[in-house]
Amino acid sequence: MKAATQSSRANDGASFGGEIPPRWAVTSFVITSFLVILLFYNHSQFHYDFIQYYIGAKNLAETGDPYSRTGRELGLATPMENCYPPLISYMCLPMARLPFDAASRLWLGFNLALTAVLAWQLVAAIPLRGASHLRTWLLALGFLMAFPPQLTGTSLGQVSGLVAVLICGAYLGARADAGCWAGLLLGWAALLKIFPGFLIPGFFLAG
């Protein structure tokens, strides 16, 4: 009995260091699927950040100024205004023709796709030591989907998921000696949020 227990622990340790057990990947897939369904079901209650992007895009499409009108002046049930840099309004411009409900669903789907990309980037940045790429990606995806800051940002429609993908992409580009791509991605992130700009000196020093 003692020998069997020791053997089981040894196998678990080997799996953690090498191949990821299928049950972990399946559990991660189930958690991810549940959270995706939950987010789409409740999407209309959690659009506080995206509605500002939508207001900016709507104003930009109709007046050329992303800050010209409030949500209420656009016929939306909110007095909110667009308080974000103009680049986000330009990025969301194709959604300005859609009703808000459809646009918010599309943005949610885009953010979920970005979460999947971010999970792939994390897998690409970490040595796998013989582990299955698919199982590792599923495990990383489940972790990100359930990680409170990521889940909250996705449910609110924030742009943080895109910023994270751009920063990780810049890191992977720099590691692959693709300095031009790394600079473009990091610059794009800095135009969306201020804090990625503080990483620029670090990239220069690392290069």
Secondary structure as the mmCIF struct_conf table of DSSP 4:
data_model
#
loop_
_struct_conf.conf_type_id
_struct_conf.id
_struct_conf.beg_label_comp_id
_struct_conf.beg_label_asym_id
_struct_conf.beg_label_seq_id
_struct_conf.end_label_comp_id
_struct_conf.end_label_asym_id
_struct_conf.end_label_seq_id
HELX_RH_AL_P HELX_RH_AL_P1 LYS A 2 GLY A 17
BEND BEND1 GLY A 18 GLU A 19
HELX_LH_PP_P HELX_LH_PP_P1 ILE A 20 PRO A 21
HELX_RH_AL_P HELX_RH_AL_P2 PRO A 22 TYR A 41
TURN_TY1_P TURN_TY1_P1 ASN A 42 ASN A 42
HELX_RH_3T_P HELX_RH_3T_P1 HIS A 43 GLN A 45
TURN_TY1_P TURN_TY1_P2 TYR A 48 ASP A 49
HELX_RH_AL_P HELX_RH_AL_P3 PHE A 50 THR A 63
BEND BEND2 GLY A 64 GLY A 64
TURN_TY1_P TURN_TY1_P3 PRO A 66 TYR A 67
BEND BEND3 SER A 68 SER A 68
TURN_TY1_P TURN_TY1_P4 GLY A 71 GLY A 71
HELX_RH_3T_P HELX_RH_3T_P2 ARG A 72 LEU A 74
TURN_TY1_P TURN_TY1_P5 GLY A 75 GLY A 75
BEND BEND4 ALA A 77 ALA A 77
BEND BEND5 TYR A 84 TYR A 84
HELX_RH_AL_P HELX_RH_AL_P4 PRO A 86 MET A 91
TURN_TY1_P TURN_TY1_P6 CYS A 92 CYS A 92
HELX_RH_3T_P HELX_RH_3T_P3 LEU A 93 ARG A 97
BEND BEND6 LEU A 98 LEU A 98
HELX_RH_AL_P HELX_RH_AL_P5 PHE A 100 ALA A 125
BEND BEND7 ILE A 126 ILE A 126
TURN_TY1_P TURN_TY1_P7 ARG A 129 GLY A 130
HELX_RH_AL_P HELX_RH_AL_P6 HIS A 133 ALA A 146
BEND BEND8 PHE A 147 PHE A 147
HELX_RH_AL_P HELX_RH_AL_P7 PRO A 148 LEU A 156
TURN_TY1_P TURN_TY1_P8 GLY A 157 GLY A 157
BEND BEND9 VAL A 159 VAL A 159
HELX_RH_AL_P HELX_RH_AL_P8 SER A 160 ARG A 175
TURN_TY1_P TURN_TY1_P9 ALA A 176 ASP A 177
HELX_RH_AL_P HELX_RH_AL_P9 GLY A 179 LEU A 192
BEND BEND10 ILE A 194 ILE A 194
HELX_RH_3T_P HELX_RH_3T_P4 PHE A 195 LEU A 199
HELX_RH_AL_P HELX_RH_AL_P10 ILE A 200 ALA A 206
#
